[in-house]
Amino acid sequence: MVVAAVVGPWVVGRPVEATVGVPFAGPGAGAWLGSDRLGRDVFGQVLHGGWGLILVAAVISVAVTGVAGVLGAVSALWPRVGVVIERCADLAILLPAVLALLLVVLSWPSAGTLGVVLVAIALGIPYSARVFAAAATGIAATGYVEAARLGGESVGYLIFREMLPNMRELFFTQLGLRFVEAMYIVATAAFLRLPTSLGSANWAVMVRDNVSGILLNPWAVLAPSLAIGIVAVSVNLLAAALGHTQAGRTRSVGDRQ
């Protein structure tokens, strides 16, 4: 689905706005998944409508996981700073993501996709940072980290060479979970037509616009809905598998040593 969403706009043989028949027509030779409310090819719409959601969700998930990992390491290495980070995270967690999204985007209409990305990052970091902080506490108490601190190593060295590499499995797990959350937020924003730069032919908008004809051509709604679910779940499973692989390699190296 990810590959289809990325290369779809270049392999579809007709313009995305081209009509192929009457509205909500069933699947046929000219349209494998039938037509939507305007008579456009649903299959072509699905191929066109995924890359924006996936790209934005990927940017959000990487940013959230990276920043949260650093904050978690800082919280474990310097407990006094960690208390401040955890209290700020507790307050931010209480704010519903959709409400914050509406407040920011509606009060800053020109922000578009940038506003959605900033809100998703700001609201995704607190919870993930708490998870990283809990995992980093045990790592900060290990002998090699204590030796590095006593040896006068820099803050960057402690975080990026000692702490984060030992949280690889958690990093990949959180990356997958944050991608699912990012897909939810971005799809919600697109469903509400908040970020205009994502375009009109995206999966969330397809669900919204075609729900009125679900009994005439269910694929106009089911196809984009399944695409969102498949991408979110598959990326999450892939990230978890990579995390287990990294953890297995780390344990194997430790056993040989």
C-alpha positions, 0 to 999 in steps of 0.5 A: 500500500505504501509503494502504491501510494507513492508511485500511484500518481505517476502510474495512473493512466488518467487525470485524477479528476477525470470521470469514468461514468455515472456517480457511484457506479459499481466496479467494471472494466474501466473502473476496477472499484467503481466510481465515486460521487462525481463519477471519478475512478475510485481505484485511481483516487486511492492511488493518488490519495495516500502519499500526502497522509503517509509522508506527513505521518512519517515526519510526525512519527520520526520527530516525536520519537526522536525528541521524546527519546532525548527528553527521556534520556535527559530525565533519567540522567538528571532527575531534577530536570526530569521532574520538570519534564514529567510535570509539563508532560502530565499537563500536555497529556490532558489536552485532547489532540482533536481540540488542540488541532481545531484551536490551532488550525482554525485560529491560524488558517494559513498554517495548513499542513504545517499547523497540523504537523506542529500540533501532532508533534507537540501533543505526541511528545509528552506521552512518548517522553514519559515512556522513554523516561521510565525505560531510561532510568534503569540504563542511567544507573548502569556501570558504563553510563556511570563510568562515562559520566565520571570520565567527563563525557559530554551531554551529547555523548551520554545521550546519543552514544550511551543512552539511546543506542540501548533503547533501540527496541523501544525506539522502534516500538514507539516509532510504530505507535507514533505513526499510527497516532499520526495517521489518526490525527492527519486523517482526522484533519484531512477528514475535516478539510483543515490542511488544504495542501494535502489536496482533495484526493486523499483517503480521509476526504474520500471517506467523507465525500462518498459516505452518502453513496455507500449502499450504491458503491461500498468500495468508494468508502471501504477502499480508502478506509482499508488503505488507512488501516492497512498502512497504519497497522503494517508500519506498526508491525514492521517497526515492532519487528525491527525493534525485536531484531535489534534487541536480539542482535544486542543480546547476541553481541552481549553473549559473545562478549 
